[in-house]
Amino acid sequence: MSGGGDRKLLGRWGEAQVGEYLRKKGCRLLATGWYCRMGEIDLIADDGTYLRFVEVKLRKNARFAQAREAVDARKREKLRVTAGLYLAGHPTRLQPRFDVAEVYAPEGMDTRKPEIIYIENAF
């Protein structure tokens, strides 16, 4: 995983794993990789009650830090602003919520069963 393209491909793979996890939990995926001038939201899902804005963090392991620790105050604020822009163009009656999904994949995309730790209402 040396090039930026490899990292981006791995990130999309991790997002797909979380997307499948959410579908199995009864969520409807509305967007993946939703992008605007302020930033990107990895996944946007509707569970019937909440509009989930999901930040996905993929790591091989948690040896140095948990993946969620990468979602610092600056990143959280950027996600809030980006979500606000999404909501401006996509009005909803659902309550917005920010979740973080940690994906641990020791063998990268070759990992057969990545561990997903899903944190609801993370911030």
C-alpha positions in Angstrom: 0.0 0.0 0.0 2.5 2.6 -1.0 0.7 4.8 -3.5 -2.2 7.1 -2.9 -4.3 5.1 -5.4 -3.8 2.0 -3.3 -4.8 3.8 -0.1 -7.9 5.2 -1.8 -8.9 1.8 -3.1 -8.4 0.3 0.4 -10.5 3.1 1.9 -13.3 2.4 -0.6 -13.1 -1.3 0.3 -13.5 -0.4 4.0 -16.4 1.8 3.2 -18.0 -1.1 1.3 -17.6 -3.4 4.3 -19.3 -0.9 6.6 -22.0 -0.3 3.9 -22.8 -4.0 3.9 -22.8 -4.0 7.7 -25.4 -1.2 7.7 -27.6 -2.9 5.1 -27.7 -6.0 7.3 -28.8 -3.8 10.2 -31.7 -2.5 8.1 -30.3 0.8 6.9 -30.7 2.2 3.4 -27.5 3.7 2.0 -28.2 7.1 0.4 -24.7 8.0 -0.6 -21.1 6.8 -0.5 -18.2 9.2 -0.8 -20.5 12.2 -0.9 -18.3 15.1 -1.8 -18.7 18.9 -1.8 -16.3 21.9 -1.6 -16.0 21.5 2.2 -15.1 17.9 2.3 -16.4 14.3 2.0 -18.7 12.1 4.0 -17.9 8.4 3.6 -21.4 7.0 4.0 -24.8 8.5 4.5 -27.5 6.1 5.6 -31.2 6.2 6.6 -32.3 3.8 9.3 -35.9 5.2 9.5 -35.2 7.3 12.6 -31.7 8.8 12.0 -29.9 10.1 9.0 -26.5 8.7 9.8 -23.4 10.5 8.6 -20.7 7.8 8.9 -16.9 8.4 9.0 -15.1 5.2 8.2 -11.5 4.6 9.5 -9.6 1.6 8.4 -6.5 0.3 10.1 -4.5 -3.0 10.1 -4.7 -3.0 13.9 -5.0 -0.8 17.0 -1.4 -1.3 18.2 -0.6 2.4 18.1 -4.1 3.9 18.5 -7.7 3.1 17.9 -9.0 4.2 14.5 -11.6 6.5 16.0 -8.8 8.7 17.5 -8.2 10.0 14.0 -11.5 11.7 14.1 -10.2 14.7 16.1 -11.9 18.1 16.8 -10.9 19.5 13.4 -12.2 16.5 11.5 -15.5 16.6 13.5 -16.1 20.2 12.7 -15.4 19.6 9.0 -17.9 16.7 9.0 -20.5 18.9 10.7 -20.1 21.6 8.1 -20.2 19.1 5.2 -23.3 17.4 6.6 -24.9 20.8 6.9 -24.3 21.4 3.2 -25.8 17.9 2.4 -28.9 18.7 4.5 -29.3 22.1 2.7 -29.7 20.2 -0.6 -31.5 17.1 0.8 -34.1 18.1 3.4 -35.2 15.4 5.7 -37.4 14.7 8.7 -34.9 12.3 10.1 -32.7 13.3 13.0 -29.1 13.7 11.8 -26.4 11.8 13.7 -22.7 11.3 13.4 -21.3 7.8 13.7 -17.8 6.4 13.4 -17.0 3.0 12.0 -13.6 1.4 12.7 -12.5 -1.3 10.3 -9.6 -3.5 11.3 -8.2 -5.5 8.4 -4.8 -7.1 9.2 -4.4 -8.4 5.6 -5.9 -5.3 3.9 -8.4 -6.2 1.2 -7.4 -9.8 1.6 -8.9 -9.9 5.1 -11.8 -12.3 4.9 -13.7 -11.1 8.0 -12.6 -7.6 8.9 -13.5 -6.5 12.4 -16.0 -3.6 12.4 -16.5 -1.6 15.6 -19.5 0.7 15.0 -19.8 3.7 17.3 -23.3 5.3 17.2 -23.7 9.0 18.0 -19.9 9.3 18.2 -20.0 13.1 18.5 
